[in-house]
Amino acid sequence: TVNFLEVTPLFFLGSTLVFIGFDLIFEWVVEVRHKLLLSEYIVLLATFVAIQFLGINGGIGLGIVVAIFDFVWTTASVSSVKRVSRRSMAFYRPQERSFIE
């Protein structure tokens, strides 16, 4: 039997690996920009840069922390509580109405 690594030039395998790596980075960091909100894209970039400088464990950890802050910030900035100015159609006796008000 012939070993595949013995007959295939190493530059072919290396260039294929580099091509796949660049393609994945371009697809996951550049092409995804129009599909995400700006805050989500900032989390993605922060995670990517942190992985480059801190390693995989530190980068993922920092990405989780940034994602938590992003979630808290975006959730706190949206007001989902609205005042409704409608009254109930129920009829109460005067005694019950004074207790309610």
Secondary structure, DSSP 8 states (H G I E B T S, - for coil): ---HHHHS-HHHHHHHHHHHHHHHHIIIIITTGGGS-HHHHHHHHHHHHHHHHHHHHHHHHHHHHHHHHHHHHHHHH----------------HHHHHHH-
